[in-house]
Amino acid sequence: MLQTVVGVRFKKAGKIYYFDPGELAIVEFDDVIVETARGVEYGQVVIGPREVKDEEIVLPLKTVQRKATKVDLEKVEENRSKEQDSFRICEKKIATHGLPMKLIDVEYTFDVNKIIFYFTAEGRIDFRDLVKDLAAVFRTRIELRQIGVRDEAKLMGGVGCCGRSLCCSTFLGDFEPVSIRMAKEQNLSLNPTKISGICGRLMCCLKYENDCYCGNCPSKKITAPKQGSRVVTVDGEGKVISINGQRKSATILLDDNKTIVVAWEDAVEKDEK
């Protein structure tokens, strides 16, 4: 069964959630007010009305309450101003309690029903007294959420070694698993300082073209010859000494000690008997 939905994002590069547009004439980039598990929230429509299957959404689907008004937008700006003040207050409280934690960000829900403080720390932190202290100051529900270094980079933003803004803070909604094997298969240096992002973890971009580097690109079913394998080319037989995944080519050392570079499809692996 199909259901009409719109995709709403609550923060830049955040996860997209589906909502029922109801009778509202909602289009992409509209600002809307919706009810979530955290309370009433302000968000932006990043996916216009579309039909999706029931298995692709989490039921029951909540309905968009209304399009954001000028008053709503003014309240959003007011909350953002309060977040800056709350950040400074929380930092002072952390210092007062002597807690080994680093405050990263503060977020108000639209209806100010809850204030969320994001922080990083080396291990588990007993912040119960801090929560009581903050609740007494702000007189609303307080949530302290410990995040990892990748989430910290996403919230803080920055510039990567490529000279562009961090992918995680500009368009990546979710983090995908990245492994050292991906770097190895792309013939990259395994020096951690060269393949790690500013968060200290492996760069997310190692994932982007990994399938193509491995010869498993869905658009072109071309299999890369294995490094070290014996292959047959138009120039004779030889051994694969390196693979270039980006150019889909292989460097072959022929039996006559001549080195050639050929496309993957021109290097046929020889069956060993």
C-alpha positions in Angstrom: 0.0 0.0 0.0 1.3 3.5 -0.9 1.1 6.5 1.3 1.8 10.2 0.5 4.6 11.6 2.7 7.0 14.6 2.9 10.6 14.4 4.1 11.5 16.8 6.9 14.9 17.7 8.2 15.4 19.4 11.6 19.0 20.5 11.3 21.5 20.9 8.5 22.8 17.6 7.2 20.5 15.9 9.8 18.5 12.7 9.3 15.3 13.0 7.2 12.0 11.9 8.8 8.7 11.2 7.0 5.5 13.0 7.9 1.9 12.9 6.5 1.2 16.3 4.8 -2.5 15.9 5.4 -4.6 18.5 3.6 -1.8 21.0 3.5 -0.4 22.1 0.1 3.3 21.5 1.0 6.2 21.8 -1.4 9.9 21.3 -1.1 11.7 23.9 1.1 8.6 24.9 3.0 9.2 25.5 6.7 6.8 23.4 8.9 5.8 22.7 12.5 5.5 19.0 13.4 5.1 16.9 16.5 7.9 14.4 17.2 8.8 12.1 20.1 10.8 15.0 21.6 7.8 17.4 21.3 6.8 20.1 18.9 9.6 20.9 16.4 10.4 23.2 13.6 11.8 21.7 10.4 12.2 22.2 6.7 10.7 20.0 3.9 13.6 18.6 1.9 11.6 16.0 0.1 8.3 17.1 -1.5 5.1 15.1 -1.5 5.8 11.5 -2.8 4.3 8.1 -2.5 6.2 5.4 -0.6 5.4 1.9 0.5 4.2 1.2 4.1 7.4 -0.8 4.8 9.6 2.2 4.1 8.0 4.3 6.9 7.6 4.0 10.6 3.9 3.7 11.4 1.8 5.4 12.7 2.8 8.4 10.6 2.4 11.8 12.3 0.8 14.6 10.4 2.4 18.0 9.7 0.6 20.5 12.1 1.0 23.6 9.9 3.3 25.6 7.8 5.6 27.8 9.8 4.4 31.4 10.2 6.4 34.5 10.7 5.8 34.2 14.5 7.1 30.7 14.4 10.3 31.8 12.6 10.8 34.6 15.1 10.5 32.0 17.9 13.1 29.8 16.2 15.5 32.7 16.1 14.7 33.5 19.8 15.5 29.9 20.7 18.8 30.0 18.9 19.8 33.2 20.8 18.9 31.4 24.1 21.0 28.4 23.0 24.1 30.6 23.0 23.4 31.9 26.6 22.6 28.4 27.8 25.9 27.1 26.4 27.9 29.6 28.5 25.8 28.8 31.6 26.3 25.1 31.2 30.1 25.5 30.7 30.3 27.4 34.0 28.3 24.7 35.8 30.5 22.0 34.3 33.6 23.8 35.7 31.9 24.2 39.1 31.2 20.5 39.3 34.7 19.7 38.0 33.4 17.2 35.4 35.8 15.9 32.8 33.6 16.6 29.8 33.6 19.0 26.8 30.3 20.8 25.9 29.8 20.7 22.1 26.4 22.1 21.4 23.0 23.1 22.9 19.7 22.6 21.3 16.2 23.8 22.3 13.1 22.1 21.1 10.7 24.5 19.4 8.2 24.5 22.3 11.1 24.8 24.8 9.8 21.6 26.4 13.3 20.3 26.5 16.9 21.5 26.3 19.5 19.1 25.0 23.2 19.5 25.8 25.7 17.6 23.6 29.1 16.7 25.1 32.1 14.5 24.6 34.1 12.7 27.3 36.7 10.0 27.5 34.4 7.6 29.5 31.1 7.6 31.4 30.3 10.7 33.4 28.1 10.9 36.5 26.2 14.2 35.6 23.2 13.7 37.8 24.0 16.7 40.0 24.7 18.8 36.9 21.3 17.9 35.5 19.6 19.0 38.7 21.5 22.2 38.7 20.6 23.0 35.1 16.9 22.1 35.7 16.8 24.6 38.6 18.2 27.3 36.3 16.1 26.7 33.2 13.0 25.2 34.8 12.4 22.7 31.9 13.4 19.2 31.1 17.1 18.7 30.7 18.9 16.0 28.6 22.6 15.5 28.5 23.7 13.5 25.5 27.2 12.1 25.1 28.3 11.9 21.5 31.4 10.5 19.7 34.1 12.3 17.8 32.4 11.8 14.4 29.2 13.4 15.7 31.3 16.2 17.2 32.8 17.0 13.8 29.3 16.9 12.3 28.0 19.5 14.8 31.1 21.7 14.8 31.8 21.7 11.1 35.2 22.5 9.5 37.3 22.1 6.4 38.7 18.7 5.2 42.1 18.1 3.7 40.5 18.4 0.3 39.8 22.1 1.0 36.0 21.6 1.1 33.6 21.8 4.0 33.2 18.5 5.9 30.8 16.1 4.2 29.2 15.1 7.5 28.3 18.7 8.3 27.0 19.6 4.8 25.1 16.7 3.3 25.7 13.3 5.0 22.5 12.4 7.0 23.9 9.2 8.4 27.4 7.8 9.0 28.3 4.7 7.0 30.9 2.2 8.1 34.3 2.8 6.7 37.1 0.3 7.0 40.9 0.3 6.4 40.3 -2.4 3.7 38.7 0.3 1.6 41.9 2.3 1.6 43.9 -0.7 0.8 41.7 -1.7 -2.1 42.1 1.8 -3.5 45.9 1.6 -3.3 46.0 4.5 -0.8 48.7 5.0 1.7 47.8 3.3 4.9 49.4 6.1 7.0 46.6 7.0 9.4 47.4 10.7 9.2 46.7 10.7 5.4 43.4 8.7 5.4 41.8 10.1 8.6 39.5 13.1 8.8 39.7 15.9 11.4 37.7 13.7 13.7 40.5 11.2 13.9 38.5 8.5 12.2 38.8 7.2 8.7 37.5 9.7 6.1 33.9 9.1 5.0 34.9 9.7 1.4 36.7 6.3 1.3 33.2 4.8 1.0 32.0 6.9 -1.9 33.7 5.1 -4.8 34.7 1.9 -3.1 32.5 -0.4 -5.2 33.9 1.1 -8.4 37.5 0.7 -7.1 36.7 -2.9 -6.3 35.4 -3.5 -9.8 31.8 -3.9 -8.5 30.3 -0.6 -9.8 26.7 -1.4 -10.6 26.8 0.8 -13.8 29.6 -1.2 -15.3 30.0 -4.9 -14.5 33.8 -5.0 -15.0 35.8 -7.1 -12.7 39.3 -6.0 -11.7 42.1 -8.6 -12.1 43.5 -9.6 -8.7 46.9 -8.0 -7.8 49.6 -10.6 -8.2 47.6 -12.8 -10.5 48.7 -14.1 -13.9 46.9 -12.5 -16.8 46.8 -12.7 -20.6 46.9 -9.5 -22.7 47.3 -8.7 -26.3 51.0 -8.1 -25.7 51.5 -11.4 -24.0 51.3 -13.0 -20.5 52.4 -11.3 -17.3 51.8 -10.6 -13.7 49.5 -7.8 -12.2 51.7 -5.6 -10.1 49.2 -2.8 -9.4 45.5 -1.8 -9.8 44.2 1.7 -10.5 40.5 1.7 -9.5 39.8 5.2 -10.6 41.0 4.7 -14.2 39.9 1.0 -14.1 43.4 0.0 -15.4 46.0 -2.5 -14.3 49.8 -2.4 -14.6 51.2 -5.6 -15.9 54.8 -6.9 -15.8 55.1 -9.1 -18.9 57.3 -12.2 -19.0 59.8 -10.3 -21.2 60.2 -7.8 -18.4 58.2 -5.1 -20.3 55.7 -3.1 -18.2 52.4 -2.1 -19.8 49.2 -0.5 -18.5 45.9 -1.9 -19.8 42.2 -1.6 -19.1 40.7 -4.2 -16.8 38.7 -5.8 -19.6 41.9 -6.2 -21.6 43.6 -8.3 -18.9 42.1 -11.8 -18.6 43.1 -13.8 -15.6 44.8 -17.1 -16.6 43.4 -20.2 -15.0 46.0 -21.9 -12.9 46.1 -25.7 -13.4 
